[in-house]
């Protein structure tokens, strides 16, 4: 059995769907569903169990012998979240406890880190998981710092020779887009935010640049189709000799203007863009450039091609956003 925390969330529900579709085994999720889109994210799935977060370690105690891997996608993922106990409990203390449980019960452990840990990119985007390399990074907001703290804790435990899961990996997800992200509100991908305006024949709204090196719409990010993220997760589960912290991007940065144009062209329309000021609250914490260095994952043996921006956005728009059923 696979346990996916955050299994009703964006990346988590896509992993759950792939595990089921490929017949890899029973899947249980740990999540809080509520009554909205998160519940619809798993409506098509045949799950072994849905575990409330308060029952997580009770469930592990009752089912430990049957669990093949814990895939930890659950987190406070809001990049505007304040520094508080809830953020630390969810993004640092919980994964540390899961790491320890997996180490003690000899269960694989995969977890979600974030490209936000790289801060303004001044130290590059090399996924070196050594303690001294990680210590040089300067995340820009509390969410990113919380993810970074757990990466540092993993690096410390590994370097100290403390107990570890038999196989483990952390994935620094870059800008992921794709189906089942609709519950995320303002944290949805720019693709999902642009689509309603593009479909209505209105102009997309993108942030102006407040950096002299980047034109409006010229800010660049490494945008990755969620299906590629899922393929990396499944590849890691299938390989018994790979451990470590890895980037999960495409290795090719593209501009927000390119992204917007891809949405319109997927709808057969000419791009229309207007630029609005970046909110002052995030202006000095904004990543103007991200691009994953994928050499470590490639060196580990991952040889699948990543989906191009145009193909990924096209698949998302025509296969999900512009259909009667947006859910995977």
ABEGO torsion letter per residue (X at the ends): XBBBBGAABAAAAAAAAAAAAAGAEBBBBBBBAEABAAAAAAAABBBABBBBAAAAAAAAAAAAAABABBBBABBBABAABBBBAAAAAAAAAAAAAAAAAAAAAGBBBBBBBBAAAAEAGAAEABABABAAAAAABBBABAAAAAAAAAAAAAAAAAAAGBBBBABBBBBBBBBBBEBGAAAAEAABBAAAAAAAAAAAGBBBBBBBBABAABBBGABBBBBBBAAAAAAAAAAAAABAABBEBBBBBAGBBBBAAAAAAAAAAAAGBBBBBBBBBBBAAAAAABBABBBBBAAAAAAAGBABBBBBAAAAAAAAAAAAAABABABX
